[in-house]
Amino acid sequence: MAAAEVLALIGRTLAEAGRALGAGARPVALVTAEAKAGEPGLVAAAARLEVPLRTYGAEALAGVAVPDPSAAVLAAVGVPGVAEAAALLAAGAGGALVVGKRKSAGATCAVARAAGA
């Protein structure tokens, strides 16, 4: 996946959450599964947004109940979902999904908010 695809998906997903990327809204971090830590498109997108790329292991991701589990992700990664689970882990205790997973051809995005944010 290209950074442009990742950034476009983030922009659309934030817009759905009522935020406009570049108009004062940007993610605090990009988060994903450890297996994607070196994905060039994610690394470049995080650099462009000037945010860290954080990763979570399969065990941590599997411990999060996701509203939209995927059989394909379960088969490929061994967990029922990555985008929503990673977003919720990054949001911390009491965090909540603002926008569930949204997909492009090669990327998936979800937005979560930390408690009190």
N, C-alpha and C positions, 0 to 999 in steps of 0.2 A: 504494500500500500504506500502511496505517496503522501508526503506531508500535506500537500494541497488538499487531498481527499480527507485526511484527518481534520485539518483546520476547517474545511467547509462543513463537515458533519458536526463538529463542535459548535460552530456558528449557528447552524440550523437548530441544534438541540437547545442551546442557550436561548435562542429566540423563542422557542416553544415554551421555555420557562419564564418568558417575559423579560429577558435580558438580551442586550445586543453586544456581541463580541466587538471590542474596540471602542465601545461607548461607555467605558468605565466598568464593564463586566468582563472578567476572564476567570478561568479556573484557577484554583489555588495550586493544583497539581494535576498531572495526567497519571492515571493509575491503570494497571493491567496485571496480567499473570506474569510470573517470573520468566516463563518460557518466551515472552515477547520483549524482554528487557533490551535486547539489542536490535529490535525492529527499526530499520533506518527511518521510516516515515514517522514513527512515534517519537524517536529521539530528536528528529529535526523539528517536529511540531512543538515539542516541549521547549526546545531551544528558541524557536520563534516567539513563543508565548512568554518566554523567560520564567518558566515554572519547572519544578523538578518532575522527573518521570519516576514514579514509585511503583514497586511491584510487590505482589503478594504470592505466596506459595499456594499450591493446590489444597493443602490441608486448611489453611486459613479461608480460602475462597469457598471450600466445601462446607465450612461451618456457618455460612450465611444463607438464610432462606431467601430465595429470590422469587419475585412474583411471576416471572416469565421464564421458567427453565427451558433449556434447549437440549433435545436429544443429540443433536449434531455436536454441540459443545461438549456434552458429557462424553461422547465417543472420542472426540479429538483431544480433549484436555483432561478429562477425568473428573470434571465438576459440572454441575448443572447450569452454571452461568458465570461469566467473568465480568462483564461491564457493570451490571447492577451490584454484584457482590463486592467488587473492588471499590466502587463508588461509596457503598455503605461502610466498608472498612475504613476508607479514608475519612469519611464524615465523623467517625468515632461513635462512642456510646450516645444513644439518643438521636443520632442522625437519621434523616429520612430521605427517601427518593423524592425528587422534585419532578423528574422526567425519567420514565423507565427506558429500557434500551431502545435505541434507534439505530438503524443500520444503513450503511452505504454498500457499495459493491465489495469493499475490502476491509471495512472498519465497523466497529460497534461502539456506541457511546451511551452513557447514562449520566444523569446529574443528580447528585445528592447534596444535601445541606446539613452542616453540623448543627447540633442543638444550640439554640440561642442565636444563630446567625441570621 
